[in-house]
Amino acid sequence: HNAVAKIAQAAPQARVSAIVADLANAEGAEALIKACTDTDILINNLGFYEAAPFADITDEEWLRMFNINVMSGVRLSRHYFPRMLARNWGRVIFMSSEVGAFTPPDMVHYGVSKSAQLAVSRGMAELTKGTGVTVNSVLPSATRSDGIIDYLRQTAPEPGMTDQQIEAHFFQTYRPSSLIARMIEADEIAAMVALLASPLGAASNGAAVRVEGGTFRSIL
């Protein structure tokens, strides 16, 4: 209800409805599909991250990461994507991450899940040839949220540092190649997603679109 109210306030002319379902399991996906059988645009943005030593990550934690970050999008795409192809128009967008392109040693299972999203996205895109359907991934870098601020506080080298100091330290230490050297705002990611989801994004298909502040030094 809070999410609906927030969106309705920001976009008063939009018609907003909400469905409560746990997409980490097949039953939740089925509940969503039953409540909403068709969609023109599917954005697979459910996900979580956590830091953990590689040797301590259990089978259960690996499977939980994969179920939430990968299978949630696979299950929904398996239903909605063929319907888009039948209508000859649609958009599927996977919210991956910069770590889909490089695996961080402090959260290997998360990096693997984000790389898997890139593989699923590209494979699906190969099935769209000659249609009005596109499938793309978006690769954000560190984006400002309550969750990431809590995570960054764990990286602080000294007690009593302000959030601004912690953010600056993070980019100096862990993301020194970032050209913007700051957190990305959620609206900046949303702008790229909106473009890809619109008719203006029709020529981008099978792409891993970088919105990561220039962290990658490669030209491709």
FENWOMO-V999762 format. One line per field, one symbol per residue. ss: DSSP state (h for helix, s for strand, l for the rest). psi: psi as a letter, one per 40 degrees, with the letter a starting at -180 (. if undefined). burial: # if it has 24 or more other C-alpha atoms within 12 Angstrom, else .. Layout:
BEGIN
ss = ???
psi = ???
burial = ???
END
This chain:
BEGIN
ss = lhhhhhhhhhlllllllllllllllhhhhhhhhhhlllllsssslllllllllhhhllhhhhhhhhhhhhhhhhhhhhhhhhhhhhhllssssssllhhhlllllllhhhhhhhhhhhhhhhhhhhhhllllssssssssllsllhhhhhhhhlllllllllhhhhhhhhhhhllllllllllslhhhhhhhhhhhhlhhhllllllsssslllllllll
psi = ddddddddddgdeihhiihhiheeiddddddddddgdiidhhhgehiiiihhhdeehiddddddddddddddddddddddddddddefhihhhhgbideeehhheegdddddddddddddddddddeeheiehihiihgiahhhiddddddddeeheiieiiddddddddddddfeehdefiiiidddddddddddeideedehheighhgfefdheie.
burial = ......................###...##.##.....#############.........##.######################...#############..#..################.##..#...############....#...##.##......#..######...#..#..####....#..##..##...##.#############....
END
